Amino acid sequence: MKKLLAAAGLAMAALSSHASIEITVEEIRLFKADDEMPKIVHRYNEHITPFEEQFLQANSFQQAKSLTHRYASKLWHTAVNDLQQSGSSYDDRALYWARLKLTKTLRLRGESVGFTPLQVQQLVAVAEQASRGYSDIQFSSDSDIKILITGFDPFLLDRNIKQSNPSGVAALRLDNQVIEHNGKTIEIQAAMFPVRYQDFDDGIVEKVVKPYLKNNSINLLATISMGRENFDLEHFPGRRRSAPAPDNNNLYSGGSAESPVIPKLGEKPLQGPEFVEFSLPYQAMMQAKGPYKINDNREVTTLEKTFKPNNLEELNGAVAVEGGGGGYLSNEISYRTVNLGNKLETTVPTGHIHTPRIKEFDKEVIAAIVQQIREMLVLGVTNP
């Protein structure tokens, strides 16, 4: 508690001396996380400490930008290697907290180094892009089949600061993986998205996936997040936000079950139908063996009712309250990717996988979840 209060004081100090720069709610949580799980929070300090030292010595914005990109990229690569080379690690949390250390340094020290608030924001954007794998999506030309997956950060951390997210673990464990199957090479690339409404409104999802949908250069796009008791393949994503849950900066969507709101894409409301239909080869994916049932989830909620439509025609004229993935960002990433693919007339099968929910962190459970996701993906591209 003392460290949390100190964090709030530090944020206020930053506001008083540099009114345009303040650390975020996510970054303030670092102090509590340090109290609760110091080994995880400090796991990647080998990159954070030299970055902090070198950033204070930066002589130009371009030098700071290069420095930020280099160390943020190291965070992503270190986390991927950490989870894959050790063979036994299934923990996504060290990357999450290390990224926040990096962005906190930029916000607290940026102006003292001589950068404008706009330049600091640009440096934070560089850190986000590089440490989330966005700039690291590079498929080999030799791969026969290409799969792009996305995961999410841990979320609802005020309920449990130690929370992990199986979708983030899947992204880190499966990134750059090449799987040999029946004489074919299947390559998986991955990226990680924040649990923040503003980033979605700014169009981060569309920016990351558009090149692959536009050019039909991949064979499958699966967004992944943590959901309910078993696996759910979300058949009918909805356009609107209605969840009462805050994002990771404790901001709310403004929507409710009675009055769901339309997200933005830039400065304008997100354009598209109230519901879309995914194109994942779900019948093949549902055959993946493992401890969890895999559901073709067709349940949606409109202003009138909750039901399970057989097709989109049954949703004509309805106003979306919840898609298959609910009314939060997991549903929204599904809607945005499918909606974008429809606009681009892509041939790439696209849709969302909701993983079983976990409490805090459970290595054995997460390992089983990731293994079942891997088999789902393989079945989806080899037996559609």
C-alpha positions as CSV (number, residue, x, y, z in Angstrom):
1,M,0.0,0.0,0.0
2,K,2.8,2.4,0.8
3,K,4.4,1.9,-2.6
4,L,1.0,2.4,-4.3
5,L,0.6,5.7,-2.5
6,A,4.1,6.6,-3.4
7,A,3.2,5.8,-7.0
8,A,0.3,8.2,-6.9
9,G,2.5,10.9,-5.4
10,L,5.0,10.3,-8.1
11,A,2.4,10.7,-10.8
12,M,1.1,13.9,-9.2
13,A,4.7,15.2,-9.0
14,A,5.1,14.5,-12.7
15,L,1.9,16.4,-13.4
16,S,2.9,19.4,-11.3
17,S,6.4,19.8,-13.0
18,H,5.4,18.6,-16.5
19,A,1.6,19.2,-16.8
20,S,1.5,17.5,-20.2
21,I,3.0,14.2,-19.1
22,E,1.7,11.7,-16.5
23,I,2.2,8.1,-16.0
24,T,-0.8,5.8,-16.6
25,V,-2.9,3.7,-14.3
26,E,-1.2,0.6,-15.7
27,E,2.2,2.0,-14.9
28,I,1.2,3.0,-11.3
29,R,0.3,-0.6,-10.7
30,L,4.0,-1.5,-11.1
31,F,4.5,-0.5,-7.5
32,K,2.0,-3.0,-6.2
33,A,3.2,-5.7,-8.6
34,D,6.7,-5.2,-7.3
35,D,5.5,-5.8,-3.8
36,E,3.4,-8.9,-4.8
37,M,5.7,-10.7,-7.3
38,P,9.2,-9.0,-7.5
39,K,10.8,-11.9,-9.4
40,I,8.4,-11.6,-12.3
41,V,8.5,-7.8,-12.4
42,H,12.3,-7.7,-12.4
43,R,12.8,-10.8,-14.7
44,Y,13.8,-8.7,-17.7
45,N,15.7,-5.9,-15.8
46,E,18.8,-6.9,-17.9
47,H,17.2,-4.8,-20.7
48,I,15.3,-2.2,-18.6
49,T,18.2,-1.0,-16.5
50,P,20.6,-0.2,-19.4
51,F,17.8,1.3,-21.4
52,E,17.0,3.7,-18.5
53,E,20.7,4.7,-18.3
54,Q,21.2,5.2,-22.0
55,F,18.0,7.0,-22.5
56,L,19.0,9.8,-20.1
57,Q,22.2,10.3,-22.3
58,A,20.3,10.5,-25.6
59,N,21.5,13.5,-27.6
60,S,18.7,13.5,-30.2
61,F,15.2,12.4,-30.8
62,Q,16.4,10.0,-33.5
63,Q,18.9,8.5,-31.1
64,A,16.2,8.0,-28.5
65,K,13.9,6.5,-31.0
66,S,16.5,4.0,-32.2
67,L,17.3,3.2,-28.6
68,T,13.7,2.7,-27.6
69,H,13.0,0.4,-30.6
70,R,16.1,-1.7,-29.9
71,Y,15.3,-2.3,-26.3
72,A,11.6,-2.8,-26.8
73,S,12.4,-5.4,-29.5
74,K,14.7,-7.1,-27.1
75,L,11.9,-7.4,-24.6
76,W,9.7,-9.2,-27.2
77,H,12.4,-11.5,-28.4
78,T,13.6,-12.2,-24.8
79,A,10.0,-13.2,-23.8
80,V,9.5,-15.4,-26.8
81,N,12.9,-17.1,-26.2
82,D,12.2,-17.4,-22.5
83,L,8.9,-19.3,-23.0
84,Q,10.2,-21.4,-25.9
85,Q,13.8,-22.3,-25.1
86,S,13.3,-23.1,-21.4
87,G,10.6,-25.5,-22.5
88,S,8.8,-25.2,-19.2
89,S,7.9,-21.5,-18.9
90,Y,4.2,-20.6,-19.5
91,D,4.3,-17.1,-18.0
92,D,3.4,-14.0,-20.0
93,R,3.5,-11.6,-17.1
94,A,7.2,-10.6,-17.1
95,L,6.8,-9.1,-20.6
96,Y,3.8,-7.1,-19.6
97,W,5.4,-5.6,-16.5
98,A,8.7,-5.0,-18.2
99,R,7.0,-3.1,-21.0
100,L,5.3,-0.8,-18.5
101,K,8.7,-0.1,-16.9
102,L,9.9,1.0,-20.3
103,T,7.0,3.2,-21.1
104,K,7.0,4.7,-17.5
105,T,10.6,5.7,-18.0
106,L,9.7,7.4,-21.3
107,R,6.9,9.4,-19.7
108,L,8.7,10.4,-16.5
109,R,12.1,11.2,-18.1
110,G,11.2,12.2,-21.6
111,E,10.8,15.9,-21.0
112,S,13.8,16.1,-18.7
113,V,15.9,14.8,-21.6
114,G,14.6,17.6,-23.8
115,F,11.7,16.0,-25.7
116,T,8.3,17.5,-26.4
117,P,5.2,15.8,-25.2
118,L,4.4,14.8,-28.8
119,Q,7.9,13.3,-29.1
120,V,7.4,11.4,-25.9
121,Q,4.1,10.0,-27.2
122,Q,5.9,8.9,-30.4
123,L,8.5,7.1,-28.3
124,V,5.8,5.3,-26.3
125,A,4.2,4.2,-29.6
126,V,7.6,2.9,-30.8
127,A,8.0,1.0,-27.5
128,E,4.5,-0.5,-27.8
129,Q,4.9,-1.6,-31.4
130,A,8.3,-3.3,-31.0
131,S,7.5,-5.0,-27.6
132,R,4.3,-6.4,-28.9
133,G,5.7,-8.1,-31.9
134,Y,4.0,-5.9,-34.5
135,S,7.2,-5.1,-36.3
136,D,8.4,-8.7,-35.9
137,I,5.8,-10.4,-38.1
138,Q,7.9,-11.9,-40.9
139,F,6.8,-15.1,-42.6
140,S,9.3,-17.2,-44.5
141,S,8.8,-17.5,-48.2
142,D,9.5,-21.2,-47.8
143,S,6.5,-21.9,-45.6
144,D,3.7,-23.7,-47.2
145,I,1.0,-22.5,-44.8
146,K,1.1,-19.3,-42.8
147,I,-0.9,-18.6,-39.7
148,L,-1.2,-15.2,-37.8
149,I,-2.4,-15.3,-34.2
150,T,-2.9,-12.5,-31.7
151,G,-3.0,-12.6,-27.9
152,F,-3.9,-10.1,-25.1
153,D,-2.2,-8.7,-22.0
154,P,-3.3,-9.8,-18.6
155,F,-6.4,-7.7,-17.5
156,L,-8.7,-6.9,-14.5
157,L,-5.5,-6.5,-12.5
158,D,-7.2,-4.6,-9.7
159,R,-9.0,-7.8,-8.9
160,N,-5.8,-9.8,-9.0
161,I,-2.5,-8.2,-9.7
162,K,-1.0,-11.7,-10.3
163,Q,-3.3,-12.5,-13.2
164,S,-1.9,-14.2,-16.3
165,N,-3.6,-14.5,-19.7
166,P,-3.4,-17.8,-21.7
167,S,-3.9,-16.0,-25.0
168,G,-0.7,-14.0,-24.3
169,V,1.1,-17.2,-23.4
170,A,-0.1,-18.8,-26.7
171,A,1.3,-15.9,-28.7
172,L,4.7,-16.1,-27.1
173,R,4.9,-19.9,-27.1
174,L,3.8,-20.2,-30.7
175,D,5.5,-17.2,-32.3
176,N,8.0,-18.2,-35.1
177,Q,7.0,-21.9,-34.7
178,V,7.4,-24.1,-37.8
179,I,5.3,-27.3,-37.7
180,E,5.9,-30.1,-40.1
181,H,2.6,-31.8,-41.0
182,N,2.1,-34.4,-43.8
183,G,4.9,-33.0,-45.8
184,K,3.9,-29.4,-45.4
185,T,5.5,-26.6,-43.3
186,I,3.1,-24.6,-41.2
187,E,4.5,-21.3,-39.9
188,I,3.0,-19.3,-37.0
189,Q,3.6,-15.6,-36.3
190,A,2.1,-13.8,-33.4
191,A,1.5,-10.4,-31.9
192,M,0.1,-9.1,-28.6
193,F,-2.6,-6.5,-28.1
194,P,-3.3,-4.2,-25.2
195,V,-6.5,-4.3,-23.2
196,R,-7.2,-0.6,-23.7
197,Y,-10.2,1.0,-25.4
198,Q,-8.3,4.0,-26.8
199,D,-5.8,1.8,-28.7
200,F,-8.7,0.0,-30.4
201,D,-10.4,3.4,-31.2
202,D,-7.1,4.5,-32.7
203,G,-7.2,1.5,-35.1
204,I,-4.3,-0.5,-33.8
205,V,-6.0,-3.8,-34.7
206,E,-6.7,-2.7,-38.3
207,K,-3.2,-1.4,-38.7
208,V,-1.5,-4.6,-37.7
209,V,-3.7,-7.1,-39.6
210,K,-4.6,-5.2,-42.7
211,P,-1.5,-6.1,-44.8
212,Y,-2.1,-9.8,-44.4
213,L,-5.8,-9.7,-45.1
214,K,-5.4,-7.3,-48.0
215,N,-2.9,-9.3,-49.8
216,N,-4.3,-12.7,-48.8
217,S,-0.7,-13.6,-47.8
218,I,-1.6,-15.9,-44.9
219,N,-3.8,-18.9,-44.6
220,L,-5.5,-18.2,-41.3
221,L,-6.0,-15.3,-38.9
222,A,-7.0,-16.3,-35.3
223,T,-7.4,-13.7,-32.6
224,I,-7.3,-15.2,-29.1
225,S,-8.4,-14.1,-25.7
226,M,-9.3,-15.5,-22.3
227,G,-13.0,-16.3,-21.9
228,R,-15.3,-18.8,-20.1
229,E,-15.2,-22.4,-18.8
230,N,-14.2,-24.1,-22.1
231,F,-13.1,-23.0,-25.6
232,D,-15.5,-21.0,-27.6
233,L,-15.2,-20.2,-31.3
234,E,-17.2,-17.0,-31.6
235,H,-19.5,-17.4,-34.6
236,F,-21.2,-14.0,-34.7
237,P,-19.1,-11.0,-33.4
238,G,-21.1,-7.9,-32.6
239,R,-20.3,-4.3,-33.4
240,R,-21.0,-2.6,-30.1
241,R,-19.5,-2.3,-26.6
242,S,-21.7,-3.0,-23.6
243,A,-19.4,-4.6,-20.9
244,P,-19.3,-2.9,-17.5
245,A,-15.7,-3.9,-17.1
246,P,-12.9,-1.3,-17.2
247,D,-9.9,-1.6,-19.4
248,N,-6.3,-1.7,-18.0
249,N,-6.3,2.0,-17.5
250,N,-9.6,1.8,-15.6
251,L,-11.4,3.5,-18.5
252,Y,-14.9,2.4,-19.4
253,S,-16.6,1.9,-22.7
254,G,-19.6,4.0,-21.8
255,G,-21.9,1.2,-23.1
256,S,-24.4,-0.9,-21.2
257,A,-26.9,-3.7,-22.0
258,E,-29.6,-1.0,-22.3
259,S,-27.4,1.4,-24.4
260,P,-24.5,-0.3,-26.2
261,V,-22.1,2.1,-27.9
262,I,-20.3,2.0,-31.2
263,P,-16.5,2.0,-31.0
264,K,-14.5,4.5,-33.1
265,L,-12.0,4.0,-35.9
266,G,-10.0,7.2,-35.7
267,E,-12.3,10.1,-35.3
268,K,-15.3,8.4,-36.8
269,P,-17.7,5.6,-35.5
270,L,-16.6,2.2,-36.7
271,Q,-18.5,1.4,-39.9
272,G,-20.0,-2.0,-40.4
273,P,-23.1,-4.1,-39.9
274,E,-24.4,-4.8,-36.4
275,F,-23.2,-8.5,-36.6
276,V,-20.7,-10.3,-38.8
277,E,-20.0,-14.0,-39.2
278,F,-16.6,-15.5,-38.7
279,S,-15.0,-17.7,-41.4
280,L,-12.8,-20.0,-39.3
281,P,-13.0,-23.7,-40.3
282,Y,-14.6,-24.4,-37.0
283,Q,-15.8,-27.9,-37.7
284,A,-12.2,-29.0,-38.2
285,M,-10.9,-27.0,-35.3
286,M,-13.5,-28.5,-32.9
287,Q,-11.9,-31.9,-33.4
288,A,-8.7,-30.8,-31.6
289,K,-8.1,-33.2,-28.7
290,G,-7.5,-32.0,-25.2
291,P,-9.0,-31.6,-21.7
292,Y,-11.5,-28.8,-22.8
293,K,-14.6,-28.9,-24.9
294,I,-14.6,-26.7,-28.0
295,N,-17.9,-24.9,-28.7
296,D,-19.2,-23.3,-31.8
297,N,-20.7,-20.4,-29.9
298,R,-23.6,-18.8,-31.7
299,E,-25.2,-17.0,-28.8
300,V,-25.7,-13.3,-29.1
301,T,-27.6,-10.6,-27.4
302,T,-29.6,-7.9,-29.1
303,L,-31.7,-5.1,-27.6
304,E,-34.7,-7.5,-27.9
305,K,-33.4,-10.9,-26.8
306,T,-30.6,-13.4,-26.2
307,F,-30.6,-16.3,-28.6
308,K,-28.5,-18.6,-31.0
309,P,-29.1,-17.6,-34.6
310,N,-28.4,-20.1,-37.3
311,N,-27.3,-17.5,-39.8
312,L,-26.8,-13.7,-40.3
313,E,-30.2,-13.3,-41.8
314,E,-31.8,-14.0,-38.5
315,L,-30.0,-10.9,-37.2
316,N,-31.2,-8.5,-39.8
317,G,-32.5,-5.3,-38.2
318,A,-31.2,-6.2,-34.8
319,V,-29.0,-3.9,-32.6
320,A,-26.0,-5.7,-31.1
321,V,-25.5,-5.7,-27.4
322,E,-23.2,-8.7,-27.2
323,G,-21.6,-10.7,-29.9
324,G,-20.5,-14.2,-29.3
325,G,-17.5,-12.9,-27.4
326,G,-19.5,-10.6,-25.2
327,G,-19.4,-6.8,-25.2
328,Y,-15.8,-6.3,-24.3
329,L,-12.5,-6.1,-26.3
330,S,-12.4,-9.8,-27.0
331,N,-15.6,-9.5,-29.0
332,E,-14.4,-6.3,-30.5
333,I,-11.1,-7.6,-31.9
334,S,-13.1,-10.4,-33.5
335,Y,-15.5,-8.0,-35.0
336,R,-12.8,-5.6,-36.3
337,T,-10.8,-8.3,-38.0
338,V,-13.8,-10.0,-39.6
339,N,-15.3,-6.7,-40.6
340,L,-12.1,-5.5,-42.1
341,G,-11.6,-8.8,-44.0
342,N,-15.1,-8.4,-45.4
343,K,-14.4,-4.9,-46.6
344,L,-11.2,-6.0,-48.2
345,E,-12.9,-9.1,-49.7
346,T,-10.2,-11.3,-48.2
347,T,-10.1,-15.0,-48.7
348,V,-8.3,-15.5,-45.4
349,P,-10.3,-17.5,-42.8
350,T,-10.7,-15.2,-39.8
351,G,-12.2,-15.5,-36.4
352,H,-11.8,-15.6,-32.6
353,I,-10.8,-18.3,-30.1
354,H,-11.9,-17.8,-26.5
355,T,-9.7,-19.9,-24.2
356,P,-10.8,-21.3,-20.8
357,R,-10.5,-18.9,-18.0
358,I,-7.8,-19.3,-15.4
359,K,-7.4,-17.9,-11.9
360,E,-4.2,-15.9,-11.5
361,F,-1.5,-18.3,-12.9
362,D,-1.6,-22.1,-13.3
363,K,1.3,-23.5,-15.4
364,E,-0.2,-26.9,-16.0
365,V,-3.6,-25.6,-17.0
366,I,-2.1,-23.0,-19.4
367,A,0.2,-25.6,-20.9
368,A,-2.8,-27.7,-21.8
369,I,-4.7,-24.7,-23.2
370,V,-1.8,-23.8,-25.4
371,Q,-1.3,-27.3,-26.7
372,Q,-5.0,-27.5,-27.6
373,I,-4.8,-24.2,-29.4
374,R,-1.8,-25.5,-31.4
375,E,-3.8,-28.5,-32.5
376,M,-6.8,-26.4,-33.4
377,L,-4.7,-24.2,-35.7
378,V,-3.1,-27.2,-37.4
379,L,-6.4,-28.9,-38.0
380,G,-7.8,-25.6,-39.2
381,V,-5.3,-25.3,-42.0
382,T,-4.8,-28.9,-42.9
383,N,-8.4,-30.2,-42.7
384,P,-10.7,-27.2,-43.3
